[in-house]
């Protein structure tokens, strides 16, 4: 029988507590999250690698690059959303039971959660674009997404403004958590991305040489090596960035609890 986690979701927390509990859940359940998501993560990594490899090859040819990029970006958004959903399905299990169980199979997707995650991403893309000039106001959307995905039967558009205002009310703690969490992720990502960046630049320089009639100067195995390196890089990066998703999960739980307490205080005053 699985032992229940002590770091229950629905609890009012400070930003320090959210960070600590997020790291604890991530470290203590990494193998379970990996087993639930590795197959979909591999698909996402292959799509991301294809986008990077073709982009490096076609960079001098802007027309071909744009046409290829549009298709691959759509595929990347879809596969990343579905991959994220495989992890969210385990976090949903933790929300309901305070425990994350070991998956019984390598592939057991939650189609409902996958659908809601993909729809949430699609719904919020235009909102992100609108809020780019006032970038800090994007932060409450993370709560909006988590609320929609993690709450069965919750409607997105009818509840958007109410949920956004709730997220905005806790902007400060959300910013602090994401700043610390993403800062660590960025430092690790720089190290992981270095080999892929070097190979991508080498491919771009080789293609530019071919356009002006010079030999590329690159070995024949450079493209397979680039593709393999980018695939591995995307695969590893997903699990590095995953800790940010876990922190967003605890931000959502803390806001939900604080809002419930807030509503209860209002009722008591009446």
N, C-alpha and C positions, 0 to 999 in steps of 0.2 A: 504494500500500500504506500502511495506517495505521501511524503511528509509535507504538510502545508507550510507555505512561506509565512514569515512573520511580517513581511512588508506588504500588508493589505493595501488595496488601492484607495478606497474611500476613506480618506483621512486628511484633515487640514494640515498642511505642511508649509514650512518656510522653504525658501529656495535652497538652502543648504541641505535640509532634510530630503528634498526632492532629488538633489544630486546624489546624495549618499544612498538613498533607497534605489535609485535607478541603477547605479553601478553595482549594488548588491544583487539586484534581480538579474542584471545582465551577466555578471560573473558566475552567479550560482546556477543559472539555467542555460548557459550558452550552448551546451551540447544538445539540449532538447530543442532549442530554437533553430540550431543548425540542422538537425535531423529533419525538422518540419519544413525547412525552406531551401535546402541545398539544391534540389533539382530545379526548382523555378529560378533560383539565383544563377544557376549555370546557364539557363536559357537567356536570362537578362544579360549575363556577362558576354555571351556569344553575340547577342544583338549589339551591345555597346562596343564590343571589339570590332565588329563589322563596320559600324559607323565610324570609328576612329581610323581603321585601316583604309577604308575607301576615301575618307576625308583627306588623309595624307597623300593618297595616290592622285586624287582629282583636284587638289588644292589649286594648282595653276589654272585649271579649267573651271572657271566660276559657274558657268551654266550647268555643267554636269554635276558640280558639287552641290548646287542649290537643289536640283531635282533629286539627287540621292539623299541629301540631308533631310528633306521634308518627309520622305517615306521612312527613313531610319529613325528620325526623331519621334514620329508617331508610334513606331514599333517599340522604341526605347521607353517612352512614357507608359505605354500599355504594359510591357513586361515588368517594368520597375514597380508599377502600381500593383500588379498581381503578385509579384514577389513580396512586396511589403505586406500584402494581405495575408500571406501564409504565416508571417510572424504575428500580425495582429490577431489572427485566429487563436494563437496560443496566449496572447495577452488578454483576449476576451475570456478565455478559459480561466485565467488568473483572476480577472475581475469577478467572475461568477463564483469561483470556488476557493480563492486565495491560494491556489496551487497551479503549477504547470506540470502536466504529466508527460512522460516520455511517449512520443508518437509510436503507434503500433505498426506503422508502415512508412515507407519512404515517400509515399505520395497519397495524401488524403486531404485534398483541398476542400475548403469551405466555400462553396460557390456563392452563397449569399453574401458573405463578407467580402469576397473578391469583387462581386458586382458593386457593392456599396463603396468600396475603396476606389474602384475605377471611376465610378460616377462622381465621387467627391473630388477627385483630382480634376476631372473634366469640368465640373461645375466651377471650381475655384480658379482655373487658368485665366478666364477673363477678369476675375476680381484681382488677381495678382498683377495683371497688365495695367488695370486702372489705377492701382495703388502704388505702382513703381515710383511716380514722382514724390510720393510721401511714404517712402520705404518702411519706416517704423510702424506704420499702421497695418502692415501685412501680418505682424505677429499674432493678433487675435484670430486670424484665419486658421491657425493651427488647432486652436481649441474647437473652432467650428467644425473642422474636418473630423477630429477625434470624437466629438459629440455625435456627429451623424453616423460615423462608422460603428461606434461601440454601443449605440443605443438602438435596438431593433424597433422598427416602426416610426422612428423619428424622421420627420420631413426636413429636407434641406432648405428649399426656398422660403416656405412659410415661416421657418424659425430662424432664418439667416440673421436678420437684424437683432433679434433678441439675443441669440447666441454670440453674435459679434460684440455686442455691448458687454456681455458677461466677460468675454475674453479681454476686452479693452480695460475693464475694471482692474484686471490683474496684470496689466502690461509690464509693470516694473519687475515683478518676480519672474514672469515669463522671459523677459529680456536677460535677466541675470543668469537664469538656468541655461538658456540657449547660448549665451556668450561663453560661459565656462565650458559647456559641453562641446560646442563647435570649435572652440580654440584648441582643445586637446586633439580633436579629430583632425583639424587642419594640419597640426604639427606632424601627426603620424602619416597623414595622407601625402604630405610633401615627400617623405622618404619613400613611400610605396610607389608614387607616381614618377619618380626620377627615371628609372629604366625605360618606362613607356614613353616619357617625354623625349628622351634622347633618340629612341628609335623613330618616333614620329617626325622629329625634325630632320633626321637623316633621310627618311623617305621623301619628305618635301623637297629637300635640296637635290636629291637624285632626280625627281620629276622635273624640276626646273632646269637641270642640266640637259635632260633629254629634249626639252622644248627648244633649246637653242642649238641642238645638234651635237652636244658633247656626250660622251659615254657617262652612264650613271655612276660608275665606279663602285657599285654595290654588289655583293655576292648574290647568287640566284636564290638563296634561302632567306633573304631579308624579309620578304612579305609573309611567309609562314611564321617566321620568328616574331615579326611584329604582331601578327594576329594572335599567336599563342601568348605573348607577353601582355597584350591588352586584355585578353580574356581573363588571365590570371589576376591582373590588376583590378579589373572590375569586380571579379568575384571576391577578392580580399577586401576591397573598399566597401562593398555592401555591408560586410560584417563589422567593419570599423565604424561606419556611419550609423549602424543599427543602435548604438548606445544613445544617439540623439532621439531616435524613435521611442525608446524606452523612457527617456526623460519627458518627452511630450505626453506619453501615456500617464505619467505621474502628475504632470501639470494639469491634465484633464481631470484626474481624480481629485486633486486638491481643490480645483475651482468648483467642481460639482459639490463637494462637501461644504465648502465655505458658502456657496450659494444656498444650500439647504439650510444651513445654520442662520443665514441672513433672513431667509423667508420665515423661519421659525421665530426669530426675534421680532419680526414685524407682526406676526400673529399674536405673540404674547403681549405686545404693546397695546394691540386692539382689545 
